[in-house]
Amino acid sequence: MLGVEQSSVLLMLLVAALGLTFWETREQGYELKVTIWWLSAVAMGHVPAYIALRGWVAWQKRSAR
């Protein structure tokens, strides 16, 4: 089991990932439904889901050129 210190660090990392996800989706101009979808994906998948979001945004930017 994790101690209180490790749990606190993991919780802070999750909150940071959710904050970055919210920031990125709003910056990209996604509608609220898409923002909530990405937030729930990151909440469930944490780092891999955030990396997927960054990949999706990069792919969309590259496709828009």
C-alpha positions in Angstrom: 0.0 0.0 0.0 1.1 3.5 -0.6 1.9 5.8 2.3 0.3 9.2 2.8 3.3 11.0 1.2 3.2 8.9 -2.0 -0.6 9.3 -2.2 -0.3 13.0 -1.9 2.3 13.2 -4.7 0.2 11.1 -7.0 -2.9 13.2 -6.3 -0.9 16.4 -7.0 0.3 14.9 -10.3 -3.2 13.9 -11.3 -4.5 17.4 -10.5 -1.7 18.9 -12.6 -2.4 16.6 -15.5 -6.1 17.5 -15.3 -5.2 21.2 -15.2 -2.9 20.9 -18.2 -5.6 19.0 -20.1 -8.2 21.7 -19.4 -5.8 24.4 -20.4 -4.8 22.6 -23.7 -8.4 21.8 -24.7 -9.6 25.3 -24.0 -6.6 26.8 -25.9 -7.5 24.6 -28.9 -11.0 25.9 -28.7 -12.7 22.5 -28.2 -16.3 22.6 -27.2 -17.2 21.7 -23.6 -18.3 18.2 -24.5 -14.9 17.4 -26.0 -13.1 19.1 -23.0 -15.1 16.9 -20.6 -14.3 13.8 -22.6 -10.6 14.5 -22.5 -10.7 15.3 -18.8 -12.4 12.0 -18.0 -9.9 10.1 -20.2 -7.0 11.8 -18.4 -8.6 11.1 -15.0 -8.9 7.4 -15.9 -5.6 7.0 -17.8 -3.5 9.7 -16.2 -0.2 10.1 -18.0 -0.8 7.9 -21.1 -4.1 9.7 -21.8 -2.4 13.1 -21.4 0.3 12.0 -23.9 -2.5 10.9 -26.2 -4.1 14.3 -26.0 -0.8 16.0 -26.8 -0.4 13.6 -29.8 -3.9 14.4 -31.0 -3.3 18.1 -30.8 0.0 17.8 -32.7 -1.6 15.7 -35.4 -4.5 18.2 -35.8 -2.0 21.1 -36.0 0.0 19.3 -38.6 -3.1 18.4 -40.6 -4.3 22.0 -40.6 -1.2 23.2 -42.5 
